[in-house]
Amino acid sequence: MTQQTWCAEGYDKNARFVSDLGMPVMELLNAQPGERILDLGCGDGVLTRKLQDIGCDVVGIDSSPELIRAALSLELNVSVQDAYKIDFNEEFDAVFSNAVLHWLKDADRVIGNVYRALRTGGRFVAECGGHKCCQTIQTALVLELQRRGYDGWAANPWYFPTTEDYGARLAKAGFSVDYIEIIPRPTRLPGDISGFLETFAGSFTSVVPPSDRPTYVEDVRLRLKPLLCDAAGVWTADYTRLRFAAYKHA
């Protein structure tokens, strides 16, 4: 059983770009004062707070107790909940999600829960990893596990869909897809790739014995260095985003 855990301090240090680069999907959401919005996978609450500050009635949920504790320090209405198990019923004007859906492989179940949570006319606006996101990084993580005798692909926690795939799932659930796009977005990392791996690759590193994890991460790093690190030592992750807006009609 692989696992991904979250550390609020590490997330702030190594992954602040996730919320910093969330403004285009926030603009797509176009939240209005007084709207009731569910932030699905709110993390440490940075974008949740932005929605609250413009006058929205925001409810934030995340599966990580550590990140929710950080979000609570921002005086937000947030709680630890599993996106697969939420049971909201027609109470939100919008469901918003940034950089979360690619962690949820049972997409149909999540989309169904979102549909039920929305009022008629409500919208589901989100951005997540899209087709070929972090393909170079993912391949290196898998190959280094396989070199050690493990099933690398079984450890992969991510689901990076195409527009055709996710758009079809949205339509099947009853949504009208107003906009959906794949957006290549190479992303400069705030430091060494090892910080990225420490933050996001727990499902891979947890496969190997604790004593081998530092060596595993270093071997992945060395495999990636000629591909993602420039002459000045700047690392760039090969991100691709899926962004969409879909509506629940009567």
C-alpha positions in Angstrom: 0.0 0.0 0.0 1.6 3.2 -1.1 0.9 6.5 0.6 1.3 10.2 0.1 1.5 12.4 3.2 1.7 16.1 3.5 3.8 18.4 5.6 2.5 22.0 5.8 6.0 23.5 6.3 7.5 21.4 3.4 4.6 22.3 1.2 5.1 26.0 1.9 8.8 25.7 1.1 8.7 23.4 -1.9 5.3 23.8 -3.4 4.1 27.4 -2.9 4.1 27.8 -6.7 1.0 25.5 -6.8 -1.2 28.2 -5.3 0.8 31.1 -6.7 0.1 29.8 -10.2 -3.6 29.2 -9.4 -4.8 32.6 -10.5 -5.8 31.8 -14.0 -8.3 29.2 -12.7 -9.4 31.6 -10.1 -10.2 34.1 -12.9 -12.1 31.4 -14.7 -14.2 30.8 -11.6 -15.0 34.5 -11.5 -16.4 34.2 -7.9 -18.9 36.8 -6.8 -19.5 38.2 -3.3 -22.2 36.2 -1.6 -21.7 33.0 -3.6 -21.4 29.8 -1.6 -18.4 27.9 -2.9 -16.8 24.5 -2.0 -13.0 24.5 -2.3 -12.3 20.8 -3.0 -8.9 20.0 -1.8 -8.2 23.4 -0.2 -4.7 22.4 1.1 -3.3 25.1 3.4 -6.1 27.5 2.5 -4.2 30.2 0.6 -6.7 30.3 -2.3 -9.6 29.6 0.0 -8.7 32.8 1.9 -8.7 34.8 -1.4 -12.3 33.6 -2.1 -13.3 34.5 1.5 -11.7 37.9 1.2 -13.8 38.9 -1.8 -17.0 38.1 0.1 -17.7 34.4 -0.7 -19.2 32.0 1.7 -16.5 29.3 1.4 -16.3 25.8 2.7 -12.9 24.1 2.3 -12.2 20.4 2.5 -9.0 18.4 2.3 -7.9 14.9 3.2 -4.8 16.1 5.0 -5.1 16.9 8.7 -1.7 18.7 8.6 -2.8 21.0 5.8 -6.2 21.6 7.3 -4.5 22.7 10.6 -2.5 25.3 8.5 -5.7 26.5 6.8 -7.5 26.8 10.2 -4.8 29.3 11.2 -6.2 31.6 8.5 -9.6 31.6 10.2 -11.4 29.6 7.4 -14.3 27.2 7.5 -12.4 24.1 6.6 -12.4 20.5 7.7 -10.8 17.1 7.0 -13.0 15.3 4.5 -12.5 12.7 1.8 -13.6 13.9 -1.7 -14.8 10.3 -2.4 -17.2 10.5 0.6 -18.6 14.0 0.7 -22.4 14.1 0.8 -23.3 17.7 0.2 -26.7 18.1 -1.6 -27.5 21.0 -3.9 -26.0 23.7 -1.6 -23.2 25.3 -3.6 -23.1 27.9 -6.4 -19.7 26.6 -7.4 -17.2 23.9 -6.7 -13.6 25.0 -7.1 -10.5 22.8 -7.2 -6.8 23.6 -7.9 -4.1 20.9 -8.3 -6.1 18.1 -6.6 -8.1 16.1 -9.1 -5.1 14.3 -10.5 -4.7 12.7 -7.1 -8.2 11.2 -7.4 -8.1 8.2 -9.7 -11.8 7.4 -9.4 -12.8 10.5 -11.3 -16.4 9.4 -11.9 -17.1 9.1 -8.2 -15.6 12.6 -7.5 -17.5 14.2 -10.4 -20.7 12.6 -9.2 -20.2 14.0 -5.7 -19.5 17.4 -7.1 -22.6 17.3 -9.3 -24.8 16.4 -6.4 -23.2 19.2 -4.3 -24.1 21.9 -6.8 -27.3 23.8 -7.1 -29.0 23.9 -10.5 -27.0 26.3 -12.7 -23.9 25.8 -10.5 -20.5 25.4 -12.0 -17.5 23.1 -11.5 -14.3 25.0 -12.2 -11.0 23.3 -11.7 -7.4 22.9 -12.8 -5.2 19.8 -12.3 -2.5 17.9 -13.9 -3.3 17.0 -17.5 -2.1 14.5 -20.1 1.7 14.1 -20.0 2.1 16.2 -16.8 5.5 15.5 -15.2 6.0 12.7 -17.6 9.8 13.0 -17.3 9.7 13.0 -13.5 7.1 10.2 -13.4 9.2 8.0 -15.7 12.4 8.5 -13.6 10.5 7.6 -10.4 9.1 4.5 -12.0 12.3 3.3 -13.6 14.3 3.6 -10.4 11.7 1.5 -8.5 11.8 -1.1 -11.3 15.6 -1.1 -11.1 15.2 -2.1 -7.5 12.7 -4.9 -8.3 9.4 -3.1 -7.5 6.4 -2.5 -9.7 7.0 1.2 -10.4 3.7 1.9 -12.1 1.7 0.3 -9.3 3.2 3.0 -7.0 2.0 5.8 -9.3 -0.7 7.8 -7.5 -1.5 10.2 -10.4 -4.2 10.4 -13.0 -3.4 12.9 -15.8 -6.3 12.9 -18.2 -6.8 14.2 -21.7 -9.5 16.7 -22.4 -11.4 14.0 -24.2 -11.3 11.7 -21.2 -12.3 14.2 -18.5 -14.7 16.0 -20.7 -16.6 12.8 -21.5 -16.7 11.9 -17.7 -18.1 15.4 -16.9 -20.8 15.0 -19.7 -21.7 11.5 -18.5 -22.4 12.9 -15.0 -24.8 15.5 -16.5 -22.5 18.5 -16.8 -22.5 20.9 -19.8 -18.8 21.5 -20.5 -18.4 25.1 -21.4 -14.6 25.1 -21.6 -11.8 22.5 -21.3 -8.2 22.8 -22.4 -4.7 21.2 -21.9 -2.1 23.9 -21.1 1.6 23.1 -21.2 3.2 25.0 -18.3 6.9 24.2 -17.6 7.3 25.4 -14.0 10.5 26.7 -12.5 11.0 25.1 -9.1 12.0 27.1 -6.0 15.0 24.9 -5.4 16.4 21.5 -6.1 14.3 18.7 -7.5 14.8 16.8 -4.3 12.5 19.2 -2.6 9.8 18.5 -5.2 10.3 14.8 -4.7 10.2 15.1 -1.0 6.8 16.9 -1.2 5.0 15.1 -4.0 6.6 11.6 -4.5 5.7 10.0 -1.2 3.7 7.2 -2.9 6.9 6.2 -4.7 9.4 6.6 -1.9 7.2 4.7 0.6 7.7 1.5 -1.5 11.3 1.2 -0.7 12.7 0.5 2.8 13.4 3.7 4.9 17.1 3.0 4.7 17.1 3.1 0.9 14.9 6.2 0.5 17.6 8.8 0.4 19.6 6.8 -2.2 16.4 6.3 -4.2 15.7 10.0 -4.3 19.3 10.8 -5.2 19.2 8.2 -8.1 16.0 9.8 -9.4 17.6 13.2 -9.1 20.7 12.1 -11.0 18.5 10.6 -13.8 16.6 13.9 -14.1 19.4 16.4 -13.8 20.5 16.3 -17.5 16.8 16.6 -18.6 15.4 19.2 -16.2 18.3 21.2 -14.8 20.0 24.0 -16.7 23.6 25.1 -16.6 22.8 27.6 -13.8 21.4 24.9 -11.6 17.8 26.0 -12.1 15.3 23.1 -12.1 12.1 23.1 -14.2 9.3 20.6 -13.8 7.5 19.5 -17.0 4.0 20.5 -15.9 0.9 20.2 -18.1 -2.4 21.5 -16.8 -6.0 20.5 -17.5 -8.4 23.5 -16.9 -12.1 23.4 -17.3 -15.5 25.0 -16.5 -18.7 22.9 -16.5 -22.2 23.7 -15.5 -25.1 21.8 -13.9 -28.3 22.5 -15.8 -31.8 21.5 -14.9 
